[in-house]
Amino acid sequence: MDRYVTITKRPKEMKSENLSEDGGRQETVKKARQDTRKDDEKSDETEGREGAGGGAASATRGFQMKEMRGDLFGCSDDECLAHCISEDVRMGKGIAKIFKEKFGGVRELLNQGVKPGGVAVLKRGNRFIYYLVTKEKYWNKPTYDSLARSLRAMADHCIRNNVHNVSMPRIGCGLDGLKWDRVTTVIRDTLGRTDLTVTIYTL
């Protein structure tokens, strides 16, 4: 008895399915390439904007401290000044006396009622004069901690008022008796995260 096996062939449909699959893969690859090009274009645009505007990193000034010989009061009128005083605002000796003679404002400073660890401020022309209140009485001695707190108070005022340059003597040294090598560390630790440029004047 003969057997008959019927074989059904669908070569055209199989070819069509293969073409469909190939087409799908090609479309996926094409889309991926287009997405990659778009991402590259966006990246180029971002880099272009950062280059034109300086970018976040280059726009940041960063803290600087430099020392120079010369007369503190001979610096540019655009630079703010800073020095240390006592809460009683006596300013009877040393460079504090020169500040009092040049800028006055004793009553104005007293009225601000700033305690040790704070900063009193006078506005003279286009700049601020910072009075770092580091001790209670003129015969007292400041501490590194009170100096650091006064510097932080000054930094806050500088940030609020867009101040970038402050000139000062070797604060806390001389009559106040602090050691300059430790004071420089306090200045850097306290102001290091600001955009201030601090210039230290010595004669």
mmCIF file of the C-alpha atoms, coordinates in Angstrom:
data_MODEL
# 
_entry.id   MODEL 
# 
loop_
_atom_site.group_PDB 
_atom_site.id 
_atom_site.type_symbol 
_atom_site.label_atom_id 
_atom_site.label_alt_id 
_atom_site.label_comp_id 
_atom_site.label_asym_id 
_atom_site.label_entity_id 
_atom_site.label_seq_id 
_atom_site.pdbx_PDB_ins_code 
_atom_site.Cartn_x 
_atom_site.Cartn_y 
_atom_site.Cartn_z 
_atom_site.occupancy 
_atom_site.B_iso_or_equiv 
_atom_site.pdbx_formal_charge 
_atom_site.auth_seq_id 
_atom_site.auth_comp_id 
_atom_site.auth_asym_id 
_atom_site.auth_atom_id 
_atom_site.pdbx_PDB_model_num 
ATOM 1   C CA . MET A 1 1   ? 0.000  0.000   0.000  1.00 0.00 ? 1   MET A CA 1 
ATOM 2   C CA . ASP A 1 2   ? 1.439  3.239   -1.133 1.00 0.00 ? 2   ASP A CA 1 
ATOM 3   C CA . ARG A 1 3   ? 1.822  6.102   1.329  1.00 0.00 ? 3   ARG A CA 1 
ATOM 4   C CA . TYR A 1 4   ? 1.512  9.660   0.345  1.00 0.00 ? 4   TYR A CA 1 
ATOM 5   C CA . VAL A 1 5   ? 3.156  12.377  2.371  1.00 0.00 ? 5   VAL A CA 1 
ATOM 6   C CA . THR A 1 6   ? 1.971  15.810  1.714  1.00 0.00 ? 6   THR A CA 1 
ATOM 7   C CA . ILE A 1 7   ? 4.630  18.524  2.202  1.00 0.00 ? 7   ILE A CA 1 
ATOM 8   C CA . THR A 1 8   ? 3.425  22.049  2.329  1.00 0.00 ? 8   THR A CA 1 
ATOM 9   C CA . LYS A 1 9   ? 6.060  24.598  1.343  1.00 0.00 ? 9   LYS A CA 1 
ATOM 10  C CA . ARG A 1 10  ? 5.760  28.307  2.052  1.00 0.00 ? 10  ARG A CA 1 
ATOM 11  C CA . PRO A 1 11  ? 8.981  29.676  0.694  1.00 0.00 ? 11  PRO A CA 1 
ATOM 12  C CA . LYS A 1 12  ? 7.537  33.061  -0.167 1.00 0.00 ? 12  LYS A CA 1 
ATOM 13  C CA . GLU A 1 13  ? 5.994  33.575  3.262  1.00 0.00 ? 13  GLU A CA 1 
ATOM 14  C CA . MET A 1 14  ? 9.194  32.475  5.006  1.00 0.00 ? 14  MET A CA 1 
ATOM 15  C CA . LYS A 1 15  ? 11.172 34.856  2.879  1.00 0.00 ? 15  LYS A CA 1 
ATOM 16  C CA . SER A 1 16  ? 8.723  37.577  3.708  1.00 0.00 ? 16  SER A CA 1 
ATOM 17  C CA . GLU A 1 17  ? 9.096  36.821  7.419  1.00 0.00 ? 17  GLU A CA 1 
ATOM 18  C CA . ASN A 1 18  ? 12.877 36.888  7.092  1.00 0.00 ? 18  ASN A CA 1 
ATOM 19  C CA . LEU A 1 19  ? 12.716 40.192  5.257  1.00 0.00 ? 19  LEU A CA 1 
ATOM 20  C CA . SER A 1 20  ? 10.446 41.539  7.957  1.00 0.00 ? 20  SER A CA 1 
ATOM 21  C CA . GLU A 1 21  ? 12.861 40.456  10.672 1.00 0.00 ? 21  GLU A CA 1 
ATOM 22  C CA . ASP A 1 22  ? 15.833 41.862  8.780  1.00 0.00 ? 22  ASP A CA 1 
ATOM 23  C CA . GLY A 1 23  ? 13.952 45.082  8.210  1.00 0.00 ? 23  GLY A CA 1 
ATOM 24  C CA . GLY A 1 24  ? 13.105 45.297  11.899 1.00 0.00 ? 24  GLY A CA 1 
ATOM 25  C CA . ARG A 1 25  ? 16.738 44.830  12.858 1.00 0.00 ? 25  ARG A CA 1 
ATOM 26  C CA . GLN A 1 26  ? 17.856 47.401  10.325 1.00 0.00 ? 26  GLN A CA 1 
ATOM 27  C CA . GLU A 1 27  ? 15.267 49.856  11.617 1.00 0.00 ? 27  GLU A CA 1 
ATOM 28  C CA . THR A 1 28  ? 16.449 49.271  15.194 1.00 0.00 ? 28  THR A CA 1 
ATOM 29  C CA . VAL A 1 29  ? 20.089 49.843  14.218 1.00 0.00 ? 29  VAL A CA 1 
ATOM 30  C CA . LYS A 1 30  ? 19.132 52.965  12.256 1.00 0.00 ? 30  LYS A CA 1 
ATOM 31  C CA . LYS A 1 31  ? 17.194 54.375  15.217 1.00 0.00 ? 31  LYS A CA 1 
ATOM 32  C CA . ALA A 1 32  ? 20.065 53.641  17.582 1.00 0.00 ? 32  ALA A CA 1 
ATOM 33  C CA . ARG A 1 33  ? 22.472 55.470  15.281 1.00 0.00 ? 33  ARG A CA 1 
ATOM 34  C CA . GLN A 1 34  ? 20.107 58.445  15.093 1.00 0.00 ? 34  GLN A CA 1 
ATOM 35  C CA . ASP A 1 35  ? 19.811 58.529  18.890 1.00 0.00 ? 35  ASP A CA 1 
ATOM 36  C CA . THR A 1 36  ? 23.600 58.413  19.195 1.00 0.00 ? 36  THR A CA 1 
ATOM 37  C CA . ARG A 1 37  ? 23.960 61.341  16.763 1.00 0.00 ? 37  ARG A CA 1 
ATOM 38  C CA . LYS A 1 38  ? 21.397 63.352  18.739 1.00 0.00 ? 38  LYS A CA 1 
ATOM 39  C CA . ASP A 1 39  ? 23.227 62.665  21.995 1.00 0.00 ? 39  ASP A CA 1 
ATOM 40  C CA . ASP A 1 40  ? 26.520 63.752  20.400 1.00 0.00 ? 40  ASP A CA 1 
ATOM 41  C CA . GLU A 1 41  ? 24.918 66.949  19.099 1.00 0.00 ? 41  GLU A CA 1 
ATOM 42  C CA . LYS A 1 42  ? 23.504 67.750  22.554 1.00 0.00 ? 42  LYS A CA 1 
ATOM 43  C CA . SER A 1 43  ? 26.899 67.112  24.102 1.00 0.00 ? 43  SER A CA 1 
ATOM 44  C CA . ASP A 1 44  ? 28.565 69.433  21.564 1.00 0.00 ? 44  ASP A CA 1 
ATOM 45  C CA . GLU A 1 45  ? 25.991 72.139  22.248 1.00 0.00 ? 45  GLU A CA 1 
ATOM 46  C CA . THR A 1 46  ? 26.559 71.862  25.994 1.00 0.00 ? 46  THR A CA 1 
ATOM 47  C CA . GLU A 1 47  ? 30.323 72.040  25.573 1.00 0.00 ? 47  GLU A CA 1 
ATOM 48  C CA . GLY A 1 48  ? 29.919 75.031  23.297 1.00 0.00 ? 48  GLY A CA 1 
ATOM 49  C CA . ARG A 1 49  ? 27.804 76.874  25.835 1.00 0.00 ? 49  ARG A CA 1 
ATOM 50  C CA . GLU A 1 50  ? 30.287 76.112  28.586 1.00 0.00 ? 50  GLU A CA 1 
ATOM 51  C CA . GLY A 1 51  ? 33.151 77.271  26.407 1.00 0.00 ? 51  GLY A CA 1 
ATOM 52  C CA . ALA A 1 52  ? 31.436 80.516  25.526 1.00 0.00 ? 52  ALA A CA 1 
ATOM 53  C CA . GLY A 1 53  ? 30.323 81.263  29.061 1.00 0.00 ? 53  GLY A CA 1 
ATOM 54  C CA . GLY A 1 54  ? 33.439 80.062  30.815 1.00 0.00 ? 54  GLY A CA 1 
ATOM 55  C CA . GLY A 1 55  ? 31.743 76.998  32.325 1.00 0.00 ? 55  GLY A CA 1 
ATOM 56  C CA . ALA A 1 56  ? 31.042 76.369  35.958 1.00 0.00 ? 56  ALA A CA 1 
ATOM 57  C CA . ALA A 1 57  ? 34.645 75.577  36.820 1.00 0.00 ? 57  ALA A CA 1 
ATOM 58  C CA . SER A 1 58  ? 36.262 78.517  35.008 1.00 0.00 ? 58  SER A CA 1 
ATOM 59  C CA . ALA A 1 59  ? 33.614 80.908  36.311 1.00 0.00 ? 59  ALA A CA 1 
ATOM 60  C CA . THR A 1 60  ? 34.657 80.131  39.874 1.00 0.00 ? 60  THR A CA 1 
ATOM 61  C CA . ARG A 1 61  ? 37.334 82.536  41.040 1.00 0.00 ? 61  ARG A CA 1 
ATOM 62  C CA . GLY A 1 62  ? 38.502 80.583  44.044 1.00 0.00 ? 62  GLY A CA 1 
ATOM 63  C CA . PHE A 1 63  ? 40.224 81.820  47.183 1.00 0.00 ? 63  PHE A CA 1 
ATOM 64  C CA . GLN A 1 64  ? 43.637 83.474  46.960 1.00 0.00 ? 64  GLN A CA 1 
ATOM 65  C CA . MET A 1 65  ? 45.894 84.934  49.605 1.00 0.00 ? 65  MET A CA 1 
ATOM 66  C CA . LYS A 1 66  ? 49.010 86.914  48.810 1.00 0.00 ? 66  LYS A CA 1 
ATOM 67  C CA . GLU A 1 67  ? 51.487 88.959  50.797 1.00 0.00 ? 67  GLU A CA 1 
ATOM 68  C CA . MET A 1 68  ? 53.225 92.086  49.657 1.00 0.00 ? 68  MET A CA 1 
ATOM 69  C CA . ARG A 1 69  ? 55.313 94.874  51.095 1.00 0.00 ? 69  ARG A CA 1 
ATOM 70  C CA . GLY A 1 70  ? 53.835 98.322  50.990 1.00 0.00 ? 70  GLY A CA 1 
ATOM 71  C CA . ASP A 1 71  ? 51.387 100.745 52.523 1.00 0.00 ? 71  ASP A CA 1 
ATOM 72  C CA . LEU A 1 72  ? 48.008 99.138  53.199 1.00 0.00 ? 72  LEU A CA 1 
ATOM 73  C CA . PHE A 1 73  ? 46.308 102.510 52.738 1.00 0.00 ? 73  PHE A CA 1 
ATOM 74  C CA . GLY A 1 74  ? 47.910 102.943 49.354 1.00 0.00 ? 74  GLY A CA 1 
ATOM 75  C CA . CYS A 1 75  ? 45.927 100.080 47.796 1.00 0.00 ? 75  CYS A CA 1 
ATOM 76  C CA . SER A 1 76  ? 43.159 100.700 45.266 1.00 0.00 ? 76  SER A CA 1 
ATOM 77  C CA . ASP A 1 77  ? 39.993 102.412 46.499 1.00 0.00 ? 77  ASP A CA 1 
ATOM 78  C CA . ASP A 1 78  ? 38.068 99.457  45.053 1.00 0.00 ? 78  ASP A CA 1 
ATOM 79  C CA . GLU A 1 79  ? 39.606 97.084  47.594 1.00 0.00 ? 79  GLU A CA 1 
ATOM 80  C CA . CYS A 1 80  ? 37.899 96.658  50.948 1.00 0.00 ? 80  CYS A CA 1 
ATOM 81  C CA . LEU A 1 81  ? 39.987 96.869  54.097 1.00 0.00 ? 81  LEU A CA 1 
ATOM 82  C CA . ALA A 1 82  ? 39.935 94.827  57.301 1.00 0.00 ? 82  ALA A CA 1 
ATOM 83  C CA . HIS A 1 83  ? 41.640 94.906  60.706 1.00 0.00 ? 83  HIS A CA 1 
ATOM 84  C CA . CYS A 1 84  ? 40.997 93.818  64.295 1.00 0.00 ? 84  CYS A CA 1 
ATOM 85  C CA . ILE A 1 85  ? 39.461 95.886  67.089 1.00 0.00 ? 85  ILE A CA 1 
ATOM 86  C CA . SER A 1 86  ? 37.940 95.386  70.528 1.00 0.00 ? 86  SER A CA 1 
ATOM 87  C CA . GLU A 1 87  ? 34.254 95.610  71.331 1.00 0.00 ? 87  GLU A CA 1 
ATOM 88  C CA . ASP A 1 88  ? 34.809 98.935  73.100 1.00 0.00 ? 88  ASP A CA 1 
ATOM 89  C CA . VAL A 1 89  ? 36.150 100.411 69.807 1.00 0.00 ? 89  VAL A CA 1 
ATOM 90  C CA . ARG A 1 90  ? 39.012 102.234 71.543 1.00 0.00 ? 90  ARG A CA 1 
ATOM 91  C CA . MET A 1 91  ? 41.477 101.998 68.622 1.00 0.00 ? 91  MET A CA 1 
ATOM 92  C CA . GLY A 1 92  ? 44.119 103.943 70.518 1.00 0.00 ? 92  GLY A CA 1 
ATOM 93  C CA . LYS A 1 93  ? 47.303 102.230 69.329 1.00 0.00 ? 93  LYS A CA 1 
ATOM 94  C CA . GLY A 1 94  ? 48.940 100.625 66.335 1.00 0.00 ? 94  GLY A CA 1 
ATOM 95  C CA . ILE A 1 95  ? 47.281 100.418 62.963 1.00 0.00 ? 95  ILE A CA 1 
ATOM 96  C CA . ALA A 1 96  ? 43.830 100.620 64.576 1.00 0.00 ? 96  ALA A CA 1 
ATOM 97  C CA . LYS A 1 97  ? 44.593 104.234 65.471 1.00 0.00 ? 97  LYS A CA 1 
ATOM 98  C CA . ILE A 1 98  ? 45.348 104.986 61.807 1.00 0.00 ? 98  ILE A CA 1 
ATOM 99  C CA . PHE A 1 99  ? 42.033 103.405 60.784 1.00 0.00 ? 99  PHE A CA 1 
ATOM 100 C CA . LYS A 1 100 ? 40.245 105.636 63.289 1.00 0.00 ? 100 LYS A CA 1 
ATOM 101 C CA . GLU A 1 101 ? 41.985 108.748 61.975 1.00 0.00 ? 101 GLU A CA 1 
ATOM 102 C CA . LYS A 1 102 ? 41.313 107.919 58.331 1.00 0.00 ? 102 LYS A CA 1 
ATOM 103 C CA . PHE A 1 103 ? 37.736 106.613 58.504 1.00 0.00 ? 103 PHE A CA 1 
ATOM 104 C CA . GLY A 1 104 ? 36.276 107.836 61.807 1.00 0.00 ? 104 GLY A CA 1 
ATOM 105 C CA . GLY A 1 105 ? 32.881 106.284 62.512 1.00 0.00 ? 105 GLY A CA 1 
ATOM 106 C CA . VAL A 1 106 ? 33.540 105.363 66.149 1.00 0.00 ? 106 VAL A CA 1 
ATOM 107 C CA . ARG A 1 107 ? 29.978 106.143 67.222 1.00 0.00 ? 107 ARG A CA 1 
ATOM 108 C CA . GLU A 1 108 ? 28.576 104.293 64.210 1.00 0.00 ? 108 GLU A CA 1 
ATOM 109 C CA . LEU A 1 109 ? 30.660 101.247 65.091 1.00 0.00 ? 109 LEU A CA 1 
ATOM 110 C CA . LEU A 1 110 ? 29.586 101.333 68.733 1.00 0.00 ? 110 LEU A CA 1 
ATOM 111 C CA . ASN A 1 111 ? 25.942 101.589 67.718 1.00 0.00 ? 111 ASN A CA 1 
ATOM 112 C CA . GLN A 1 112 ? 26.249 98.335  65.784 1.00 0.00 ? 112 GLN A CA 1 
ATOM 113 C CA . GLY A 1 113 ? 26.835 96.568  69.108 1.00 0.00 ? 113 GLY A CA 1 
ATOM 114 C CA . VAL A 1 114 ? 29.014 93.824  67.672 1.00 0.00 ? 114 VAL A CA 1 
ATOM 115 C CA . LYS A 1 115 ? 30.330 91.246  70.134 1.00 0.00 ? 115 LYS A CA 1 
ATOM 116 C CA . PRO A 1 116 ? 33.639 89.329  69.935 1.00 0.00 ? 116 PRO A CA 1 
ATOM 117 C CA . GLY A 1 117 ? 33.483 86.913  67.032 1.00 0.00 ? 117 GLY A CA 1 
ATOM 118 C CA . GLY A 1 118 ? 31.511 89.343  64.855 1.00 0.00 ? 118 GLY A CA 1 
ATOM 119 C CA . VAL A 1 119 ? 32.334 92.097  62.406 1.00 0.00 ? 119 VAL A CA 1 
ATOM 120 C CA . ALA A 1 120 ? 31.353 95.772  62.352 1.00 0.00 ? 120 ALA A CA 1 
ATOM 121 C CA . VAL A 1 121 ? 31.233 97.509  58.991 1.00 0.00 ? 121 VAL A CA 1 
ATOM 122 C CA . LEU A 1 122 ? 31.622 101.035 57.663 1.00 0.00 ? 122 LEU A CA 1 
ATOM 123 C CA . LYS A 1 123 ? 30.922 102.047 54.070 1.00 0.00 ? 123 LYS A CA 1 
ATOM 124 C CA . ARG A 1 124 ? 33.398 104.560 52.714 1.00 0.00 ? 124 ARG A CA 1 
ATOM 125 C CA . GLY A 1 125 ? 33.060 105.491 49.075 1.00 0.00 ? 125 GLY A CA 1 
ATOM 126 C CA . ASN A 1 126 ? 32.865 102.365 46.948 1.00 0.00 ? 126 ASN A CA 1 
ATOM 127 C CA . ARG A 1 127 ? 34.272 100.025 49.547 1.00 0.00 ? 127 ARG A CA 1 
ATOM 128 C CA . PHE A 1 128 ? 33.609 98.511  52.947 1.00 0.00 ? 128 PHE A CA 1 
ATOM 129 C CA . ILE A 1 129 ? 35.893 98.819  55.957 1.00 0.00 ? 129 ILE A CA 1 
ATOM 130 C CA . TYR A 1 130 ? 35.678 95.676  58.094 1.00 0.00 ? 130 TYR A CA 1 
ATOM 131 C CA . TYR A 1 131 ? 36.322 95.852  61.838 1.00 0.00 ? 131 TYR A CA 1 
ATOM 132 C CA . LEU A 1 132 ? 36.921 92.333  63.107 1.00 0.00 ? 132 LEU A CA 1 
ATOM 133 C CA . VAL A 1 133 ? 35.810 92.371  66.734 1.00 0.00 ? 133 VAL A CA 1 
ATOM 134 C CA . THR A 1 134 ? 38.061 89.740  68.302 1.00 0.00 ? 134 THR A CA 1 
ATOM 135 C CA . LYS A 1 135 ? 38.043 90.734  72.015 1.00 0.00 ? 135 LYS A CA 1 
ATOM 136 C CA . GLU A 1 136 ? 35.914 92.578  74.538 1.00 0.00 ? 136 GLU A CA 1 
ATOM 137 C CA . LYS A 1 137 ? 38.280 95.224  75.951 1.00 0.00 ? 137 LYS A CA 1 
ATOM 138 C CA . TYR A 1 138 ? 41.235 96.875  74.325 1.00 0.00 ? 138 TYR A CA 1 
ATOM 139 C CA . TRP A 1 139 ? 43.611 95.412  76.957 1.00 0.00 ? 139 TRP A CA 1 
ATOM 140 C CA . ASN A 1 140 ? 42.378 91.845  76.328 1.00 0.00 ? 140 ASN A CA 1 
ATOM 141 C CA . LYS A 1 141 ? 43.975 89.456  73.872 1.00 0.00 ? 141 LYS A CA 1 
ATOM 142 C CA . PRO A 1 142 ? 42.107 87.791  71.017 1.00 0.00 ? 142 PRO A CA 1 
ATOM 143 C CA . THR A 1 143 ? 41.990 84.041  70.487 1.00 0.00 ? 143 THR A CA 1 
ATOM 144 C CA . TYR A 1 144 ? 42.344 82.099  67.251 1.00 0.00 ? 144 TYR A CA 1 
ATOM 145 C CA . ASP A 1 145 ? 38.740 81.043  67.661 1.00 0.00 ? 145 ASP A CA 1 
ATOM 146 C CA . SER A 1 146 ? 37.388 84.593  68.011 1.00 0.00 ? 146 SER A CA 1 
ATOM 147 C CA . LEU A 1 147 ? 39.475 85.627  65.000 1.00 0.00 ? 147 LEU A CA 1 
ATOM 148 C CA . ALA A 1 148 ? 38.079 82.748  62.930 1.00 0.00 ? 148 ALA A CA 1 
ATOM 149 C CA . ARG A 1 149 ? 34.489 83.634  63.870 1.00 0.00 ? 149 ARG A CA 1 
ATOM 150 C CA . SER A 1 150 ? 35.044 87.285  62.952 1.00 0.00 ? 150 SER A CA 1 
ATOM 151 C CA . LEU A 1 151 ? 36.528 86.264  59.604 1.00 0.00 ? 151 LEU A CA 1 
ATOM 152 C CA . ARG A 1 152 ? 33.492 84.068  58.911 1.00 0.00 ? 152 ARG A CA 1 
ATOM 153 C CA . ALA A 1 153 ? 31.211 86.996  59.686 1.00 0.00 ? 153 ALA A CA 1 
ATOM 154 C CA . MET A 1 154 ? 33.216 89.148  57.296 1.00 0.00 ? 154 MET A CA 1 
ATOM 155 C CA . ALA A 1 155 ? 33.058 86.460  54.605 1.00 0.00 ? 155 ALA A CA 1 
ATOM 156 C CA . ASP A 1 156 ? 29.258 86.308  54.918 1.00 0.00 ? 156 ASP A CA 1 
ATOM 157 C CA . HIS A 1 157 ? 29.043 90.071  54.405 1.00 0.00 ? 157 HIS A CA 1 
ATOM 158 C CA . CYS A 1 158 ? 31.401 89.857  51.415 1.00 0.00 ? 158 CYS A CA 1 
ATOM 159 C CA . ILE A 1 159 ? 29.277 87.167  49.780 1.00 0.00 ? 159 ILE A CA 1 
ATOM 160 C CA . ARG A 1 160 ? 26.035 89.104  50.304 1.00 0.00 ? 160 ARG A CA 1 
ATOM 161 C CA . ASN A 1 161 ? 27.569 92.268  48.873 1.00 0.00 ? 161 ASN A CA 1 
ATOM 162 C CA . ASN A 1 162 ? 29.560 90.759  45.993 1.00 0.00 ? 162 ASN A CA 1 
ATOM 163 C CA . VAL A 1 163 ? 32.929 91.706  47.486 1.00 0.00 ? 163 VAL A CA 1 
ATOM 164 C CA . HIS A 1 164 ? 35.936 89.893  46.003 1.00 0.00 ? 164 HIS A CA 1 
ATOM 165 C CA . ASN A 1 165 ? 39.009 91.792  47.209 1.00 0.00 ? 165 ASN A CA 1 
ATOM 166 C CA . VAL A 1 166 ? 40.007 92.528  50.800 1.00 0.00 ? 166 VAL A CA 1 
ATOM 167 C CA . SER A 1 167 ? 43.304 93.976  51.943 1.00 0.00 ? 167 SER A CA 1 
ATOM 168 C CA . MET A 1 168 ? 44.519 93.823  55.526 1.00 0.00 ? 168 MET A CA 1 
ATOM 169 C CA . PRO A 1 169 ? 47.607 93.956  57.740 1.00 0.00 ? 169 PRO A CA 1 
ATOM 170 C CA . ARG A 1 170 ? 48.894 90.897  59.598 1.00 0.00 ? 170 ARG A CA 1 
ATOM 171 C CA . ILE A 1 171 ? 45.732 90.741  61.664 1.00 0.00 ? 171 ILE A CA 1 
ATOM 172 C CA . GLY A 1 172 ? 45.886 89.503  65.244 1.00 0.00 ? 172 GLY A CA 1 
ATOM 173 C CA . CYS A 1 173 ? 49.648 89.892  65.408 1.00 0.00 ? 173 CYS A CA 1 
ATOM 174 C CA . GLY A 1 174 ? 51.716 92.787  66.732 1.00 0.00 ? 174 GLY A CA 1 
ATOM 175 C CA . LEU A 1 175 ? 50.029 94.201  69.838 1.00 0.00 ? 175 LEU A CA 1 
ATOM 176 C CA . ASP A 1 176 ? 47.447 91.374  69.896 1.00 0.00 ? 176 ASP A CA 1 
ATOM 177 C CA . GLY A 1 177 ? 50.177 88.741  70.197 1.00 0.00 ? 177 GLY A CA 1 
ATOM 178 C CA . LEU A 1 178 ? 48.937 85.959  67.893 1.00 0.00 ? 178 LEU A CA 1 
ATOM 179 C CA . LYS A 1 179 ? 51.442 84.018  65.783 1.00 0.00 ? 179 LYS A CA 1 
ATOM 180 C CA . TRP A 1 180 ? 51.350 84.819  62.089 1.00 0.00 ? 180 TRP A CA 1 
ATOM 181 C CA . ASP A 1 181 ? 51.932 81.248  60.905 1.00 0.00 ? 181 ASP A CA 1 
ATOM 182 C CA . ARG A 1 182 ? 48.845 80.117  62.830 1.00 0.00 ? 182 ARG A CA 1 
ATOM 183 C CA . VAL A 1 183 ? 46.858 83.164  61.727 1.00 0.00 ? 183 VAL A CA 1 
ATOM 184 C CA . THR A 1 184 ? 47.527 82.350  58.070 1.00 0.00 ? 184 THR A CA 1 
ATOM 185 C CA . THR A 1 185 ? 46.145 78.862  58.702 1.00 0.00 ? 185 THR A CA 1 
ATOM 186 C CA . VAL A 1 186 ? 43.030 80.365  60.301 1.00 0.00 ? 186 VAL A CA 1 
ATOM 187 C CA . ILE A 1 187 ? 42.550 82.680  57.323 1.00 0.00 ? 187 ILE A CA 1 
ATOM 188 C CA . ARG A 1 188 ? 42.884 79.855  54.795 1.00 0.00 ? 188 ARG A CA 1 
ATOM 189 C CA . ASP A 1 189 ? 40.670 77.470  56.742 1.00 0.00 ? 189 ASP A CA 1 
ATOM 190 C CA . THR A 1 190 ? 37.998 80.118  57.263 1.00 0.00 ? 190 THR A CA 1 
ATOM 191 C CA . LEU A 1 191 ? 37.960 81.786  53.848 1.00 0.00 ? 191 LEU A CA 1 
ATOM 192 C CA . GLY A 1 192 ? 39.213 78.933  51.693 1.00 0.00 ? 192 GLY A CA 1 
ATOM 193 C CA . ARG A 1 193 ? 35.782 78.130  50.246 1.00 0.00 ? 193 ARG A CA 1 
ATOM 194 C CA . THR A 1 194 ? 35.058 81.720  49.207 1.00 0.00 ? 194 THR A CA 1 
ATOM 195 C CA . ASP A 1 195 ? 35.994 83.617  46.055 1.00 0.00 ? 195 ASP A CA 1 
ATOM 196 C CA . LEU A 1 196 ? 37.912 86.229  48.016 1.00 0.00 ? 196 LEU A CA 1 
ATOM 197 C CA . THR A 1 197 ? 41.366 87.505  47.144 1.00 0.00 ? 197 THR A CA 1 
ATOM 198 C CA . VAL A 1 198 ? 43.030 88.573  50.377 1.00 0.00 ? 198 VAL A CA 1 
ATOM 199 C CA . THR A 1 199 ? 46.120 90.751  50.193 1.00 0.00 ? 199 THR A CA 1 
ATOM 200 C CA . ILE A 1 200 ? 48.283 91.016  53.296 1.00 0.00 ? 200 ILE A CA 1 
ATOM 201 C CA . TYR A 1 201 ? 50.346 94.194  53.534 1.00 0.00 ? 201 TYR A CA 1 
ATOM 202 C CA . THR A 1 202 ? 53.538 94.456  55.554 1.00 0.00 ? 202 THR A CA 1 
ATOM 203 C CA . LEU A 1 203 ? 55.893 97.420  55.836 1.00 0.00 ? 203 LEU A CA 1 
# 
